[in-house]
Amino acid sequence: MERKILLKNVDVPGIRTFEVYRSTGGYDSVEKALKKMTPDEVVEEVKMSGLRGRGGAGFPAGMKWSFIDKKSGNPRYLICNADESEPGTFKDRYLMEKLPHLLIEGMICSCYALGANTGYIYVRGEYKYIIGILNQAILEAYEKGFLGKNILGTAFNLDIHVHSGAGAYICGEETAQIESLEGKRGNPRIKPPFPAVVGLYGCPTVVNNVETLANIGFIVNNGGGEYAKYGVGKSTGTKLISACGNINNPGVYEIELGLSVREFLYDPKYCGGVKNGKELKAVIAGGSSVPILPASLILKTAAGEERLMTYESLADGGFVSGTMLGSGGFIVYDEDACIVRNTWNLARFYHHESCGQCSPCREGTGWMESVLHRIENGHGRTKDIDLLVSIASKIEGNTICPLGDAAAWPIASAIRHFRHEFEEHVLHPEKCINSTIRQFDDVTIS
Ligand SMILES: Cc1cc2nc3c(=O)[nH]c(=O)nc-3n(C[C@H](O)[C@H](O)[C@H](O)COP(=O)(O)O)c2cc1C
């Protein structure tokens, strides 16, 4: 039996409106938290739930909340990170589009727990149409007394504002996002100090992903212990996975953590198998920033264990034979996919999106893109392959923010698992370029 927390009511007609959402038990958690619980009790329940941040890093949400500086006397802020620019990831968009009140309900409980009277939703610039949906839901929440002054007759006040990004991937990184909200260029800050101590306008701030915050209503209503009954081990709860690429059923799925990768990939309820009956070549399991794994390692670990959709199982084998759950962007490649071209494409993305603040990332992403472009276009040299590995190793761990790692890992892992394809491109460029053109004949190579 499939158990759902977030998308349980997604198909209820009119669920986007306050009335319908409220009739399904929506906003009950706000009544409970504000009238029956102290802020610290809400934090405790979130800790007990084991909920981990759904933005990619998987940091425990309750622990992050407990770091918020309550002694400074400064205002505290909650920022909902709705930037979602990671290639292959489109689950927050689905959540906000279909269930905007679920996010607002979660934000109200979270702000109450943190002692924040102002919350921001930082929305990816390209999701323009979602801003209207969110603003409408916020307006309804104000009208019904769930936002504004003296919410539900209590002493708690809260305003939520929607802020549009301007199309920069780096503004998804929490400190760059804070800079951007302050009206500055989105350059990541050096940590520490962490946002929980010095965040927005120099005040204590928590930044959480949309999906993370959307889980809070359930935790408040049912208790952290109940939430922890979903999932396995330290991967509690459910996870939204956006599945795309060469599969029969691309889309957004809510899975209980612990489902096997095999079931997720082949069951008609989820991806429904590789399209056109082709063989599976590779999967990027957690958004473009995580290492790619070949078919042989995504279904089973190197030790032969069934690979599960959990933080731990996907990471089994470290970066030698494992990967990460990341943001849950599940990208599938069939036997005809060109790994070199795909890697070049990702390198172009990271080069374009590097903020340029750190030399290894600014320069390194550019060099990786150029070398991959050369290989992909039939002018590669055998030594280029090790050159790429070397550049990636010099970026990783040497930048202010993890964009550098995110740029290095896809390239290093593609070469680790598919070196033969890179060699083939160097040794037999005519063969590879032809196959590339056949495969992508709608793409112009500049
Ligand atoms: C380059 C880069 C882009 C990121 N983009 C996002 C994003 O779009 N959404 C998101 O929630 N987290 C993103 N993150 C992670 C955030 O920095 C942060 O860890 C997250 O918002 C914390 O929320 P969580 O604990 O609920 O996951 C990004 C990180 C990096 C380095």
The ligand as an ORCA input file, in Angstrom:
! r2SCAN-3c Opt
* xyz 0 1
  C      24.394     26.012     -6.330
  C      23.349     25.591     -5.361
  C      22.007     25.677     -5.702
  C      21.023     25.301     -4.780
  N      19.724     25.390     -5.183
  C      18.750     25.062     -4.289
  C      17.383     25.189     -4.652
  O      17.040     25.585     -5.762
  N      16.452     24.850     -3.718
  C      16.801     24.413     -2.455
  O      15.926     24.158     -1.639
  N      18.090     24.282     -2.102
  C      19.061     24.601     -2.974
  N      20.373     24.519     -2.589
  C      20.659     24.104     -1.201
  C      20.527     25.305     -0.260
  O      21.793     25.954     -0.163
  C      20.118     24.879      1.167
  O      20.929     23.820      1.581
  C      18.649     24.453      1.251
  O      17.778     25.421      0.743
  C      18.298     24.215      2.716
  O      16.990     23.743      2.832
  P      16.679     22.290      3.377
  O      17.525     22.084      4.593
  O      15.229     22.309      3.674
  O      17.042     21.325      2.283
  C      21.379     24.844     -3.496
  C      22.735     24.758     -3.156
  C      23.700     25.112     -4.078
  C      25.130     24.998     -3.696
*
